[in-house]
Amino acid sequence: MEPVSRIEPITAATTARRVRGLAGEYFELTKPRVVSLIVFTAVVGMFLSTPSGLPALPLVLGTLGIAFAAGSAAAINQILDLHFDSGMTRTRLRPLPTGTLTTREALIFALILGVASMVILMLWVNTLTAVLTFISLIGYSVIYTVYLKHATPQNIVIGGAAGAAPPVLGWTAITGEVTADALLLFLIIFLWTPPHFWSLALYREKEYAKVGIPMLPVTHGRQYTQLQILLYTVLLAAVTIMPFATQMSGWLYLVGAIILNAGFLRYAVRLYRNYSDELARRTFRFSINYLALLFALLLVDHYRVYIHEALQSALY
């Protein structure tokens, strides 16, 4: 009897691990944590755009197209920012700085995602959503990354328009039009972006200064940035009440929004009065949960009647 060779299964297992590892690197190239929040707000925009029931095709393909575009933009951002990412602790372990992926591989991947996104949205969703998604993709991956990020300390404020687009994209994917309610969702994320990102910039100030990126704490100092965080948080708290005022949402949303805003304002005030890197980190983390919970409240409040009826049916 011939001895059983152990080389082949080991080689197969090693190959499988390498494939999984490579797939994981491509996945990381899309900034999955950021994209998941983008997609979530887009889906909430879809559900809020109609009183009840969503058509399956625009829901599924619209979500897929928006997700592909966001992933493409994230990959292009990392290609163009490779030099800066390599010099920052926060980003130096990304796939491109570590060399696990080449810029050519990343570019091909980004182009495939981008083209797939446009094809999906143009053919199976609608032209308006495709056009707005393309503008957002270019706005973030090129205009913000190449120019705004390095030209002005207001980079986050101006570039925040691209990041605030997802709920509008979700809305247009279902309705084919941009309405005042959709723009209100846009405004909420637009005002959320500066206090969210500046809280991170505060405790990463030295890293941004090292690579020459003119973030607000670098150009105007910590205290000025802390004040701006507080002022934008106050504006955000006021704007997040508007969905109730315009009757987009009801009392459930209002109560939840007040609680969330109280939490965010507490962090902003504490950050302004008694700064520490740890507090800035906690503020940054809270801001992510804040936006996710705020949009979850919008969604639950919108369908509270249907949820109540479903629960009653299940119980009785």
Secondary structure, DSSP 8 states (H G I E B T S, - for coil): ------HHHHHHHHHHHHHHHHHHHHHHHT-HHHHHHHHHHHHHHHHHTSSS---HHHHHHHHHHHHHHHHHHHHHHHHHTHHHHHT-TTTTTSHHHHTSS-HHHHHHHHHHHHHHHHHHHHHHT-HHHHHHHHHHHHIIIIIIIIIIHHH-TTHHHHHHHHHT-HHHHHHHHHHSS--HHHHHHHHHHHHHHHHHHHHHHHHTHHHHHHHT---HHHHH-HHHHHHHHHHHHHHHHHHTTHHHHTTSS-HHHHHHHHHHHHHHHHHHHHHHHS--HHHHHHHHHHHHHHHHHHHHHHHHHHTHHHHHHHHHHHH-
